[in-house]
Amino acid sequence: MKYKRLSNDELAELETEFIRFLATYQINGQEWAKMKETEPRKVEELIEVFSDVVYEKTLSNIDYLEFKTPNDIKTFHCQKEKITMMGLMVEGDISVDFTKELSASEMTKLIQKSNAQVNLYSAEKEYKGGREAELFRMLDWGCLISKDGHLYKTLVGLKEQKK
């Protein structure tokens, strides 16, 4: 396997897609039921292939990732050849917890009321071992997919204002 096997719950959520996948192998519902009883290894192999297909498609469509700790945000723009990171770290007396769901204005107010120091930082690098493999590792480490990249774009905007 290139990635990891989908859980039974994940497979259940992707039932329609899995049925289409089996159809490409010319396996219908009755054949699948029989195969589960008589060829468990073949069943596992098909589930593993399907899992890799799902992960490959998902990973290839990722544009932005986020990773938050209570006092640090790392956002990533996942481009074709490289990944760019924008981060924001808060140091000092602060009651903000970036892992909680607060609006940007609520966070800003809490930071302004405190004696905290806000540091913006950035970096970029080329992928090691392939884009999808690296993004998979990042997801495995706790990064979350950001559909619109709003937080990344906000931090880029803050960096531009500081110039």
Protein Blocks (a to p, Z undefined) as FASTA:
>chain_A
ZZbcddfklmmmmmmmmmmmmmmnopafklmmmmmmmmmmlmmmmmmmmmmmmmmmmmmm
pmbdcdddfkbccdddddfkbccddddddedjdfbdfkbccdfklmmmmmmmmmcdcddd
ddddddehijklmmmmmmmnopacdfklmmmmmmmmmmmmmZZ
